[in-house]
Amino acid sequence: MAEYEGYLIPDDLYFHKEHMWVKVDGDTAIIGMDDFSQKLAGELSFIELPMEGDEVSKDEAVGSYETGKWMGKIFAPVSGEIVEVNEELEDDPSIVNQDPYGKGWMFKIKMSDPSEVDSLMKGDSVIPWLKEEIEKNVKK
């Protein structure tokens, strides 16, 4: 696992420009919010996830969340069908803050085109992007 300025970057995950992560498991993508985004947002107080059975497209806003600071959108980093949502988050959205890369996963997509993950960031390409995001959003 890499770390940049206190933000965790697991080596086995892909990252979407809207701060979603993807873990590939066969033809299924497990999706969640990255460490940077959950720290910037603050504690999640409400979350609206997509519905099982929904067809989603890459880069589409599929849900939302609220914190004491703002409302944010949840994006689909890949296209396909929502096959499972993390219902625990509806009762306690702060699980995302406590464990963004584990118990805080949001939903799973059966990918219609698994090659879409190739357009996401992984490994060394994540740090320059994260550095830019920190400069834009934190170091003002």
Secondary structure, DSSP 8 states (H G I E B T S, - for coil): -EEETTEEE-TT-EE-TTSEEEEEETTEEEEEE-HHHHHHH-SEEEEE---TT-EE-TT-EEEEEEESS-EEEEE-SS-EEEEEE-THHHH-TTHHHH-TTTTT--EEEEES-GGGGGGSB-GGGHHHHHHHHHHHHT--
